Amino acid sequence: MDGKPVWKAEGRMDMGLQVRVWGVRGSGPECGPEYQEYGGNTSCVTVHTKDKTVILDAGTGIGNFDRSFKRQMDGKRRRLDLLLSHFHMDHLMGLYGCSFLFDPQIEVHIYGERFGEKGLKECLCQMFGPPYWPLSLDQLPALVRFHEIQAGNVFLLEDQIRVQTLRGVHPGGSILYRLEEVTQESEPASVVYGLDCELTDAMLPKLREFARACGLLICDACYTEEELMLRQGWGHGSIERCRKLRQASGAQQALFMHYERSYQDAFLREQEKMSLAQDPACLFAREGMALRVHGNDR
């Protein structure tokens, strides 16, 4: 596995999983020359097999994925699976205006949990419809299916990707995901998506086991350790704790993201340099970055 930008819109992979980063920020998007290197869009990552695309969260970065995906369309019915970590707006706001939702040839399966007495569909339709948006999800041309899940559930996506879930530590709750390719290999390629989870002393061992020996650990490096001390209870991690988690879990590589929105390129560049000196297996996410993930026995 390497961190070079290898993904191309017209290219597909034959083995393992491919990961593409579309949005790296937390809380809200940022724009301007100070955010060009790492990116200013909110959370969105895609995981690809040879024939399948899974979207993790729908922050503003999903707009970049949408434009790239549109260039690949071949006129056949296509399926997209969207896994939502939680309902905070920075992880949902990119859904507005996604062209694939307006294409009758697209089938979109959305996975997420209930919130109190409200179901997944009801929660999404509250923010995706009048008076906040002219059309509701039910009125969109794409075929949209809703799948309510709970933390701890395990399920398959078209017999190609096995998904495990874990409860995160975040205000209002969050779900963390582990995606593994379905293969005959003894050590399948695996990606853990662990954003919006506070790395408390109680959570670290749980997430360590959840991410055990995974190919890629995507983790919440929102703050420096000093700043995290001032924001305990906000539901996020630190660069330092993510590095410790990578080492404790035995993940082949870690990808840090969900940066505090005020962290500009110069600051992140400095933090990345210091982090790489301590653990070269820890990468800082940049929008457009692509990685290939293979199983441990390849």
C-alpha positions, 0 to 999 in steps of 0.5 A: 500500500502506498499514499501516492495519488493512483486513483483515476476516474476511468481506471478500476482496480482488480485486487484489494480496496482503493480509498479516495479522500474527497473531504478532510475538514471537521465542523464546517468547510473552509476556502481560501489560499490557506486551505488549498494544499490539504483541502477545505471540504468536510468529511467524505471518503470512498472505498472501491472494489473492482465493481463497487463504490462505498461512500463514507459520510456526505460532507461537502467533499461528496460534491467532488466525488459526484463530479468524478463519478458522473464522468464514469457513468456508462448508461447502466444502472449503478448502485452506490452505498452511503454509510453515515457516521451520524447526523451532524451537518458537516457530514450531511451537507454535501448531499444537497445538489448531488447529481447522482440523486437526480439520475433515475439510473442510480440506486442509492442505499443509505445506511445509518441509525435512528435518532431517538424516536425518529427513524433514519429516513425521517431524520434525513427528510427533516433536513433534505426537503422544504423549507430547507430544500425544494425537493424531498428525498422521496421526490428525487429521480434516483432510487433511494433505499434506507437501511437502519442499523445499530452499532454492533451490527455486521452486514454485507454489501452485495456480497463484496464488502463485509461491514462491522460497526462500533459505537463511537464517543461523540455528542449524540452518538456516532458509528464507526465502520470496518470494511473488509473485502469478501475474498478467499484470502486469509487476510482480506484488505480492510479499512477502518473509518473512525471519525467523530470519536473521542479517543478517551482512555475507555475508548482507546482499547475498544477501537484498538481491537476494532482496528486490529491489523487493518490495512488502513485506519482513518482516524479523527486527528481533529486537534493537537493534544494541547487543544484537545485538553480544552475540548474534552467532551466534544467527541474528537481525537488528537494527532498524538492519540491517533498515532498511538492508536495506529501503533497499538492496533497494528494497523499497516497505515493510518490516515489522519483527517477531520482537521479543526477547520481553522488549521491552515496549510502551514500549521498542518504541514508543520504537524505532519512533519513532526508526526512522520518523524515519529511514525512514517506509517501515519499520513495526513489526508489531502483532498484527492489523495488515493491509496491502495489497500491490500491484505496482510498476506499479499 
